[in-house]
Amino acid sequence: PNGKLLVSASEDKTVRLWNIGSGAPLQTLKGHTGVVRAVAFSPDGKLLASASGDKTVRLWDVGSGAPLQTLKEHRASGTAVAFSPNGKLLASASGDRTVKLWNAGSGVLLRTLKGHKDWVRAVAFSPNGKLLASASDDKTVRLWNAGSGAPLRTLK
């Protein structure tokens, strides 16, 4: 978010932070036991989320690289993560055909969004944080009310 750091996900089960200016690696975050498929910074740049083939989403402290939470509610490989614009919510997508909404501060699962018929590959919040979009291998994009989790529309 500050334009100084880059984060990468890796098949070697790690997350790496890089200095954009120099291209130098700064930290390697270890803890996942499967391929890391997706990463996202919180809007304030203090947190990092990673989704893995080990069926977990992990939250990390960007400054120290310390693991903060391991979120374990998915039944299949994690494929995508996104923070809401205010940083209070975290959405995670999975091969279990669901999207999970978490309290980004506490790691508490708030709700599970169901409706896709295949792997969910991407999630994104609207700029005002009121809507959440999820894209799936079922060839649909679903729009959800980010606050209530209510389905709003399915784009085919």
HELIX and SHEET records of a PDB file:
SHEET    1   A 3 LEU A   5  ALA A   9  0                                        
SHEET    2   A 3 THR A  14  ASN A  19 -1                                        
SHEET    3   A 3 PRO A  25  LYS A  30 -1                                        
SHEET    1   B 4 VAL A  36  PHE A  41  0                                        
SHEET    2   B 4 LEU A  47  SER A  52 -1                                        
SHEET    3   B 4 VAL A  57  ASP A  61 -1                                        
SHEET    4   B 4 PRO A  67  LEU A  71 -1                                        
SHEET    1   C 4 GLY A  78  PHE A  83  0                                        
SHEET    2   C 4 LEU A  89  SER A  94 -1                                        
SHEET    3   C 4 THR A  98  ASN A 103 -1                                        
SHEET    4   C 4 LEU A 109  LYS A 114 -1                                        
SHEET    1   D 4 VAL A 120  PHE A 125  0                                        
SHEET    2   D 4 LEU A 131  SER A 136 -1                                        
SHEET    3   D 4 VAL A 141  ASN A 145 -1                                        
SHEET    4   D 4 PRO A 151  LEU A 155 -1                                        
END                                                                             
